[in-house]
Amino acid sequence: MTTKILKSLSALLVLLFAFTANTYSQSLNTKINRAKLTKKVLIVLSAADTWTRENGEKYPTGYWAEEFVDVHKEFVDAGYTVDIASPRAVKPTADPKSLEVDVVGAEKAHAFSYYITALSKELNHPLELSKINMADYDAVVIPGGHGPVEDLYKDKDMGKVLFAADKSKKIIGAVCHGQGAFLSAVDSKGNWLFKSRNMTSFSDAEEIEFGTADNAPWLLASTLRKYGANYTCGKNWANYIIVDDNLVTGQNPASSIPMAKAIIELLSKKQSL
């Protein structure tokens, strides 16, 4: 009888020890994961200032001001340090149309110009994309403009950053044509990193309405579908975002702030674990 009791007590102690060790391990992992959050976000901007059309013509472009300014401001206001990177550390160019009063309105045009001017130092000297270590950041975000469908979509360093971010479950965000950068994330066997992922982007219908579909070498939404994305979109020019685990995408300029807020919310949840 005594032997049975001792055996039962021994088994109970083993279970108790295992439970305590597991609880401690989970607690330690949580602390480690929290420690890895840097409160830093990387924004990658295209280095292109023109978009090569199907007939070889050069269409003035760059990053879309609203998508950069609104996203940058949201992160800064939320207490994040924001770094800016571009291919070869080339100074990025704001798409001229994104600062035109006739396109975005006088209030936005002046506000965007003012904000961009205030960030002249950072924009004139961006970080070099090839030297980025995603261990230094909680998220990487790519604004649109037609720039990304000129250079980032085929930039090997962009692809490496995206693979590194996804492997470590960092948040990946993009808005409008920024999702063009996703096309760079193809491994040596031809496998696309974002195959079967849920996402949105600037729609083909919006491209047609904007007047840039004709003579385009390819259309972004159709190409994302071709690569294997589970693509959906909302109404033209209306806010529409999709959150798929660590992937957050916005359809158009109106989706810039909602996309940034969704990323901040995800990061806040990580921080509170």
C-alpha positions as a Markdown table, in Angstrom:
| # | Residue | x | y | z |
|---|---|---|---|---|
| 1 | Met | 0.0 | 0.0 | 0.0 |
| 2 | Thr | 2.8 | 2.4 | 1.0 |
| 3 | Thr | 4.6 | 1.5 | -2.2 |
| 4 | Lys | 1.6 | 2.4 | -4.3 |
| 5 | Ile | 1.2 | 5.7 | -2.5 |
| 6 | Leu | 4.8 | 6.5 | -3.1 |
| 7 | Lys | 4.6 | 5.7 | -6.8 |
| 8 | Ser | 1.5 | 7.8 | -7.1 |
| 9 | Leu | 3.2 | 10.7 | -5.4 |
| 10 | Ser | 6.3 | 10.3 | -7.6 |
| 11 | Ala | 4.1 | 10.4 | -10.7 |
| 12 | Leu | 2.3 | 13.4 | -9.4 |
| 13 | Leu | 5.6 | 15.2 | -8.8 |
| 14 | Val | 6.8 | 14.4 | -12.3 |
| 15 | Leu | 3.6 | 15.8 | -13.8 |
| 16 | Leu | 3.9 | 18.9 | -11.6 |
| 17 | Phe | 7.5 | 19.4 | -12.6 |
| 18 | Ala | 6.6 | 19.0 | -16.3 |
| 19 | Phe | 3.7 | 21.5 | -16.0 |
| 20 | Thr | 5.9 | 24.0 | -14.2 |
| 21 | Ala | 8.7 | 23.6 | -16.7 |
| 22 | Asn | 6.3 | 24.0 | -19.6 |
| 23 | Thr | 4.7 | 27.1 | -18.0 |
| 24 | Tyr | 8.2 | 28.6 | -17.4 |
| 25 | Ser | 9.2 | 27.8 | -21.0 |
| 26 | Gln | 6.1 | 29.5 | -22.4 |
| 27 | Ser | 6.6 | 32.5 | -20.2 |
| 28 | Leu | 10.3 | 32.7 | -21.3 |
| 29 | Asn | 9.4 | 32.4 | -24.9 |
| 30 | Thr | 6.8 | 35.1 | -24.6 |
| 31 | Lys | 9.4 | 37.4 | -23.0 |
| 32 | Ile | 11.9 | 36.6 | -25.8 |
| 33 | Asn | 9.3 | 37.3 | -28.4 |
| 34 | Arg | 8.4 | 40.6 | -26.8 |
| 35 | Ala | 12.1 | 41.5 | -26.6 |
| 36 | Lys | 12.4 | 40.9 | -30.4 |
| 37 | Leu | 9.8 | 43.6 | -31.1 |
| 38 | Thr | 11.9 | 46.6 | -32.1 |
| 39 | Lys | 9.2 | 49.3 | -32.5 |
| 40 | Lys | 10.8 | 49.9 | -35.9 |
| 41 | Val | 9.2 | 49.8 | -39.3 |
| 42 | Leu | 10.8 | 49.7 | -42.7 |
| 43 | Ile | 9.2 | 51.5 | -45.7 |
| 44 | Val | 10.6 | 50.4 | -49.1 |
| 45 | Leu | 10.2 | 53.0 | -51.9 |
| 46 | Ser | 10.8 | 52.4 | -55.5 |
| 47 | Ala | 13.9 | 54.0 | -57.1 |
| 48 | Ala | 12.1 | 54.5 | -60.4 |
| 49 | Asp | 11.0 | 57.9 | -61.7 |
| 50 | Thr | 9.5 | 56.5 | -64.9 |
| 51 | Trp | 7.4 | 53.5 | -65.9 |
| 52 | Thr | 8.3 | 51.9 | -69.2 |
| 53 | Arg | 5.1 | 51.5 | -71.3 |
| 54 | Glu | 4.4 | 48.6 | -73.7 |
| 55 | Asn | 5.5 | 50.7 | -76.7 |
| 56 | Gly | 8.7 | 51.8 | -74.9 |
| 57 | Glu | 7.5 | 55.3 | -73.9 |
| 58 | Lys | 8.5 | 56.6 | -70.4 |
| 59 | Tyr | 5.6 | 57.6 | -68.2 |
| 60 | Pro | 6.7 | 59.8 | -65.2 |
| 61 | Thr | 6.1 | 58.1 | -61.9 |
| 62 | Gly | 7.6 | 57.2 | -58.6 |
| 63 | Tyr | 5.9 | 56.5 | -55.2 |
| 64 | Trp | 2.4 | 57.8 | -54.7 |
| 65 | Ala | 2.6 | 60.6 | -52.1 |
| 66 | Glu | -0.6 | 59.8 | -50.2 |
| 67 | Glu | 0.4 | 56.2 | -49.7 |
| 68 | Phe | 3.8 | 57.1 | -48.4 |
| 69 | Val | 2.9 | 60.1 | -46.3 |
| 70 | Asp | -0.2 | 58.7 | -44.7 |
| 71 | Val | 1.5 | 55.4 | -43.8 |
| 72 | His | 4.6 | 57.0 | -42.5 |
| 73 | Lys | 2.6 | 59.4 | -40.4 |
| 74 | Glu | 0.5 | 56.6 | -38.9 |
| 75 | Phe | 3.5 | 54.7 | -37.7 |
| 76 | Val | 5.3 | 57.8 | -36.3 |
| 77 | Asp | 2.2 | 58.9 | -34.5 |
| 78 | Ala | 1.9 | 55.4 | -33.0 |
| 79 | Gly | 5.5 | 55.7 | -31.6 |
| 80 | Tyr | 7.4 | 53.7 | -34.2 |
| 81 | Thr | 10.7 | 54.6 | -35.7 |
| 82 | Val | 10.4 | 54.5 | -39.5 |
| 83 | Asp | 13.4 | 53.8 | -41.8 |
| 84 | Ile | 13.2 | 54.3 | -45.5 |
| 85 | Ala | 15.0 | 52.1 | -48.0 |
| 86 | Ser | 15.3 | 52.0 | -51.8 |
| 87 | Pro | 17.2 | 49.9 | -54.4 |
| 88 | Arg | 20.9 | 51.1 | -54.4 |
| 89 | Ala | 19.9 | 53.8 | -51.9 |
| 90 | Val | 18.6 | 55.9 | -54.8 |
| 91 | Lys | 16.6 | 59.0 | -53.8 |
| 92 | Pro | 13.0 | 58.1 | -54.4 |
| 93 | Thr | 10.8 | 60.4 | -56.5 |
| 94 | Ala | 7.2 | 61.3 | -55.7 |
| 95 | Asp | 4.8 | 60.6 | -58.6 |
| 96 | Pro | 4.1 | 64.1 | -60.1 |
| 97 | Lys | 0.4 | 63.3 | -60.4 |
| 98 | Ser | 0.2 | 62.4 | -56.7 |
| 99 | Leu | 1.0 | 66.0 | -55.9 |
| 100 | Glu | -1.2 | 67.7 | -58.4 |
| 101 | Val | -4.1 | 69.8 | -57.1 |
| 102 | Asp | -6.4 | 68.6 | -60.0 |
| 103 | Val | -5.7 | 65.0 | -58.9 |
| 104 | Val | -5.7 | 65.0 | -55.1 |
| 105 | Gly | -7.2 | 68.4 | -54.3 |
| 106 | Ala | -5.4 | 71.5 | -53.0 |
| 107 | Glu | -5.5 | 70.6 | -49.3 |
| 108 | Lys | -3.9 | 67.2 | -49.8 |
| 109 | Ala | -1.4 | 68.4 | -52.4 |
| 110 | His | -0.1 | 71.1 | -50.0 |
| 111 | Ala | -0.1 | 68.7 | -47.0 |
| 112 | Phe | 1.8 | 66.0 | -48.8 |
| 113 | Ser | 4.3 | 68.4 | -50.2 |
| 114 | Tyr | 5.0 | 69.9 | -46.8 |
| 115 | Tyr | 5.4 | 66.4 | -45.2 |
| 116 | Ile | 7.8 | 65.2 | -47.9 |
| 117 | Thr | 9.8 | 68.4 | -47.6 |
| 118 | Ala | 10.1 | 67.9 | -43.9 |
| 119 | Leu | 11.5 | 64.4 | -44.5 |
| 120 | Ser | 14.1 | 65.6 | -47.1 |
| 121 | Lys | 17.0 | 64.3 | -45.1 |
| 122 | Glu | 15.6 | 60.8 | -44.9 |
| 123 | Leu | 14.3 | 60.8 | -48.5 |
| 124 | Asn | 17.5 | 62.2 | -49.9 |
| 125 | His | 19.6 | 59.5 | -48.2 |
| 126 | Pro | 17.6 | 56.3 | -47.9 |
| 127 | Leu | 19.0 | 53.1 | -46.7 |
| 128 | Glu | 20.3 | 50.6 | -49.3 |
| 129 | Leu | 17.8 | 47.8 | -49.8 |
| 130 | Ser | 20.6 | 45.2 | -50.2 |
| 131 | Lys | 21.9 | 46.0 | -46.7 |
| 132 | Ile | 18.6 | 45.6 | -44.9 |
| 133 | Asn | 18.4 | 43.1 | -42.0 |
| 134 | Met | 14.8 | 42.3 | -41.2 |
| 135 | Ala | 15.8 | 41.3 | -37.7 |
| 136 | Asp | 16.0 | 45.0 | -37.0 |
| 137 | Tyr | 12.3 | 45.6 | -37.9 |
| 138 | Asp | 8.8 | 44.6 | -36.9 |
| 139 | Ala | 7.3 | 45.2 | -40.3 |
| 140 | Val | 8.1 | 46.0 | -43.9 |
| 141 | Val | 5.7 | 48.2 | -45.9 |
| 142 | Ile | 5.7 | 49.0 | -49.6 |
| 143 | Pro | 3.6 | 52.0 | -50.8 |
| 144 | Gly | 2.5 | 52.2 | -54.4 |
| 145 | Gly | 2.7 | 54.5 | -57.4 |
| 146 | His | 3.7 | 52.9 | -60.6 |
| 147 | Gly | 7.3 | 52.8 | -59.5 |
| 148 | Pro | 7.2 | 49.3 | -57.9 |
| 149 | Val | 5.9 | 47.8 | -61.2 |
| 150 | Glu | 9.0 | 49.3 | -62.9 |
| 151 | Asp | 11.7 | 48.1 | -60.5 |
| 152 | Leu | 10.7 | 46.4 | -57.2 |
| 153 | Tyr | 8.8 | 43.6 | -59.0 |
| 154 | Lys | 12.1 | 42.2 | -60.3 |
| 155 | Asp | 14.5 | 43.4 | -57.6 |
| 156 | Lys | 16.3 | 40.5 | -56.0 |
| 157 | Asp | 17.1 | 42.4 | -52.8 |
| 158 | Met | 13.4 | 43.1 | -52.5 |
| 159 | Gly | 12.7 | 39.4 | -52.8 |
| 160 | Lys | 15.3 | 38.6 | -50.1 |
| 161 | Val | 13.8 | 41.1 | -47.7 |
| 162 | Leu | 10.3 | 39.6 | -48.2 |
| 163 | Phe | 11.5 | 36.0 | -47.7 |
| 164 | Ala | 13.3 | 37.1 | -44.5 |
| 165 | Ala | 10.3 | 38.9 | -43.2 |
| 166 | Asp | 7.9 | 36.1 | -43.9 |
| 167 | Lys | 10.3 | 33.4 | -42.4 |
| 168 | Ser | 10.4 | 35.3 | -39.1 |
| 169 | Lys | 6.7 | 36.1 | -39.2 |
| 170 | Lys | 7.3 | 39.9 | -39.5 |
| 171 | Ile | 4.4 | 41.9 | -40.8 |
| 172 | Ile | 4.4 | 42.5 | -44.5 |
| 173 | Gly | 2.3 | 45.4 | -45.8 |
| 174 | Ala | 1.7 | 46.9 | -49.2 |
| 175 | Val | -0.8 | 49.2 | -50.7 |
| 176 | Cys | -2.0 | 49.9 | -54.3 |
| 177 | His | 0.9 | 49.1 | -56.7 |
| 178 | Gly | 3.2 | 48.3 | -53.8 |
| 179 | Gln | 2.1 | 44.7 | -54.1 |
| 180 | Gly | 4.0 | 44.6 | -57.4 |
| 181 | Ala | 7.1 | 44.1 | -55.1 |
| 182 | Phe | 5.6 | 40.7 | -54.1 |
| 183 | Leu | 6.4 | 39.4 | -57.5 |
| 184 | Ser | 10.1 | 39.6 | -56.7 |
| 185 | Ala | 9.8 | 36.8 | -54.0 |
| 186 | Val | 10.4 | 33.7 | -56.2 |
| 187 | Asp | 12.8 | 31.1 | -55.0 |
| 188 | Ser | 15.4 | 29.2 | -57.1 |
| 189 | Lys | 12.8 | 26.5 | -58.0 |
| 190 | Gly | 10.3 | 29.1 | -59.2 |
| 191 | Asn | 8.0 | 28.9 | -56.2 |
| 192 | Trp | 6.3 | 32.2 | -55.4 |
| 193 | Leu | 6.3 | 33.1 | -51.7 |
| 194 | Phe | 2.7 | 34.5 | -51.7 |
| 195 | Lys | 1.0 | 31.7 | -53.7 |
| 196 | Ser | -2.5 | 31.0 | -52.3 |
| 197 | Arg | -2.3 | 34.0 | -49.9 |
| 198 | Asn | -5.3 | 36.3 | -49.6 |
| 199 | Met | -4.6 | 39.8 | -50.9 |
| 200 | Thr | -5.8 | 42.9 | -52.8 |
| 201 | Ser | -4.1 | 45.6 | -54.8 |
| 202 | Phe | -5.0 | 48.3 | -57.3 |
| 203 | Ser | -7.6 | 46.7 | -59.5 |
| 204 | Asp | -7.6 | 46.4 | -63.2 |
| 205 | Ala | -10.9 | 48.3 | -63.2 |
| 206 | Glu | -9.2 | 51.2 | -61.4 |
| 207 | Glu | -6.2 | 51.1 | -63.8 |
| 208 | Ile | -8.7 | 51.4 | -66.7 |
| 209 | Glu | -10.5 | 54.3 | -65.0 |
| 210 | Phe | -7.3 | 56.0 | -64.2 |
| 211 | Gly | -6.3 | 55.9 | -67.8 |
| 212 | Thr | -3.1 | 53.8 | -67.5 |
| 213 | Ala | -4.3 | 50.4 | -68.5 |
| 214 | Asp | -3.9 | 50.9 | -72.3 |
| 215 | Asn | -0.3 | 50.5 | -73.2 |
| 216 | Ala | 0.6 | 49.0 | -69.8 |
| 217 | Pro | 3.1 | 46.1 | -70.2 |
| 218 | Trp | 1.0 | 44.1 | -67.7 |
| 219 | Leu | -1.7 | 44.8 | -65.2 |
| 220 | Leu | -1.0 | 44.1 | -61.5 |
| 221 | Ala | -4.2 | 42.5 | -60.3 |
| 222 | Ser | -4.3 | 40.1 | -63.3 |
| 223 | Thr | -0.6 | 39.2 | -62.7 |
| 224 | Leu | -1.1 | 38.6 | -59.0 |
| 225 | Arg | -3.9 | 36.1 | -59.9 |
| 226 | Lys | -1.6 | 34.5 | -62.5 |
| 227 | Tyr | 1.1 | 34.0 | -59.9 |
| 228 | Gly | -1.5 | 32.2 | -57.7 |
| 229 | Ala | -2.8 | 34.9 | -55.3 |
| 230 | Asn | -6.3 | 34.7 | -53.9 |
| 231 | Tyr | -7.1 | 38.1 | -55.1 |
| 232 | Thr | -10.2 | 40.2 | -54.3 |
| 233 | Cys | -11.0 | 43.8 | -54.5 |
| 234 | Gly | -13.6 | 46.3 | -53.4 |
| 235 | Lys | -15.3 | 49.2 | -55.3 |
| 236 | Asn | -13.1 | 51.5 | -57.3 |
| 237 | Trp | -11.3 | 54.1 | -55.1 |
| 238 | Ala | -13.0 | 52.9 | -51.9 |
| 239 | Asn | -11.1 | 51.7 | -48.8 |
| 240 | Tyr | -10.5 | 48.0 | -49.0 |
| 241 | Ile | -7.9 | 46.0 | -47.0 |
| 242 | Ile | -7.2 | 42.3 | -46.4 |
| 243 | Val | -5.4 | 40.9 | -43.4 |
| 244 | Asp | -4.1 | 37.3 | -44.0 |
| 245 | Asp | -2.0 | 36.3 | -40.9 |
| 246 | Asn | 1.1 | 38.5 | -41.2 |
| 247 | Leu | 0.2 | 39.9 | -44.7 |
| 248 | Val | -1.8 | 43.1 | -44.8 |
| 249 | Thr | -2.7 | 44.7 | -48.2 |
| 250 | Gly | -4.7 | 47.7 | -49.3 |
| 251 | Gln | -6.3 | 48.3 | -52.6 |
| 252 | Asn | -5.7 | 52.0 | -53.3 |
| 253 | Pro | -4.7 | 55.3 | -51.9 |
| 254 | Ala | -7.9 | 55.4 | -49.7 |
| 255 | Ser | -6.7 | 52.2 | -48.1 |
| 256 | Ser | -3.4 | 53.6 | -46.9 |
| 257 | Ile | -4.4 | 54.6 | -43.4 |
| 258 | Pro | -6.6 | 51.6 | -42.8 |
| 259 | Met | -3.8 | 49.3 | -43.9 |
| 260 | Ala | -1.3 | 51.1 | -41.6 |
| 261 | Lys | -3.8 | 50.9 | -38.7 |
| 262 | Ala | -4.3 | 47.2 | -39.2 |
| 263 | Ile | -0.5 | 46.6 | -39.1 |
| 264 | Ile | -0.2 | 48.7 | -35.9 |
| 265 | Glu | -3.1 | 46.7 | -34.3 |
| 266 | Leu | -1.3 | 43.4 | -35.2 |
| 267 | Leu | 2.0 | 44.7 | -33.7 |
| 268 | Ser | 0.1 | 45.9 | -30.6 |
| 269 | Lys | -1.3 | 42.4 | -30.1 |
| 270 | Lys | 2.2 | 40.9 | -30.4 |
| 271 | Gln | 3.5 | 43.4 | -27.9 |
| 272 | Ser | 0.8 | 42.5 | -25.4 |
| 273 | Leu | 1.4 | 38.7 | -25.5 |
